[in-house]
Amino acid sequence: MRSPQPTQVGYEARAPKQAMITGTAPNDPQEFSLIDAATGTAVLSGTLTSDSQVHAWDGAYWIADFSSWQKPGHYRLQTKNAAGEVSFCPFEIADDVLERNSLSNVLYYFKGQRSSGLIDQADRHLPLPGGEKGVVDVHGGWYDATGDYGIHFSH
């Protein structure tokens, strides 16, 4: 059985590496294997530790700790329980894996949140509130956190 796509980017080669396995108590898995995704060979095996209580989550949980494995590559985890063998989606172990796989997305996000274009041009000469005479230059800055294009305080 295959699990859905992983939400993690990967693991740093020299950092702690743990995965949370979810299931039901009757299908209690005991061990895990770290599988080289290219060869299908188990490169590390270990015992799952029970972490059966996760606040406000349903189900049973186990931790696979494979921190001792530091060789860069593409891997997947595999467990065995009463229902059979479970193979999880591949992930990468490498140096700077988070930076390499997410930095461009972070920069793209911040660039998109920066006030620019026509809105920024209009903000260079906004009329003063309350019917006062004159204009104020409030261009630049970042859009607010509500998802709209307001960058000005309402008060």
N, C-alpha and C positions, 0 to 999 in steps of 0.2 A: 504494500500500500504506500502511496506517495503523499506527502503532506503538501499544503499550499506553499506558494512562494514565500521565502523568508523575508522578514522585515529588517534584518540586520544587514549591514554593509559587508561585514567580515570581522576578522579578529586580527589584532596586532600580534606579530610573531613573538615578541618578548613580553607580552602583557598577559594578565589572567584571561583564561578562556573558559567560560561556562555557558551551558545551554540548559534551558528549562524544558523538560519533557512533560507534556500533559497527557492525561488519560483518565481511566477510571480505576478505582482500587481493585476490582476483580481481575483486571488485566495488568497487574502489578509487574512492570519490567524490573529486572535486577541488574543487568549489565548493559554497557554500550560499547560500540566499536567506532573508531574514527577510520573512515574509509578514504583512501586516495581515489578521488573522482576519476582520474585518468586511467588507473590500472584496475580499480575495483578491489584492491588489496587492503586488508585491515593493517593499519600502521600502529594503532594503539588501542588497547582495550581497558576498560575500567568498570568499577562498580558504581551504579547510580546511588546517590544519597537521597533519602526521602525528604521532601519539603512539602508535606501533605497539606499544610495550611497556608494559603495566600489570602490575605485580608480582602474580603469582598469579591472573591473569585469563586466560581463553582468548579468542582473537579478535584482530581488528585495531581500532584506535581512531584517531579524528581529532578535532581540536578546532575548533569554530566559535566565533570570537571576534567578538561583536557589541557590544562595550563602547561603541563610539562612538554607538550609537543610544540616546537618552535620552528619547524622546517616550513618555509613558504611553499604554497601550493594551493590546489583546489581540493576540498574535502567535503564529505557529508557524514552525518551521524547515522548510526543504525542501532536499533534496539530490537529485542525479541520479547514478546509477552505471550499470554495465553491465546491471543487471537492470531499470532504469527509474527513474522518479521516486519518491522516498520523502518523504512528508509526515508530520511529527510532530504530536503533540497540542498544542493551544493552551496558552499560558501568558500570564501578565500581567506587564507592566512598569509599575511605579508607585512612588510614594514610600511608604515604610513598609509595603510589601506583606507582609513577613514578620510584622510585628506585627499588622496588620489581619486576616490569615488564620490566625494560630495562637495569639494571646494568650489567647483564651477557652478553647482546648483545653488550654493550659499551666496556666491557673488551675484548670480543672476537674480536671486530673490531680493537682495539688498538694492541692486540697481533698479529693480522694478518698484521698490517702495520709496525711492528718492523722488521728491517732487521735481518735475521737469516738464518741458513742452509747453502747451498752451495754458495749462493751469498755472504753471510757474510764471509765465509771462503776465497773465492776468493779475497774479498776486503782487506784482511790482507797483501797482497803483490802485489799491482797494479804497473805496470811500470810507471815511470814518463812520462808526455806528452812531445811531441816535440822531441823525440829521446834522451832525457837526460838519462844518466846512473843512475841506481838505481831503487828502489821501494819505495812505500809509503804505510803505514798502514792506511786505511780509513774505517775500519770495524765499525759496530754498526750504530746506528741512525735509522731513519725512512724513508720509501719510500716517494717520493715526491707526490704532490697533483695531478699530471697529470694522475695517474692511471697506470703508468709504474713502473719499478723497479729501476729507477735511483735515487740514493741518493747523487750524486756528482754534484757539480756546474760545468757547462759547461765552465765557464770562469776561 
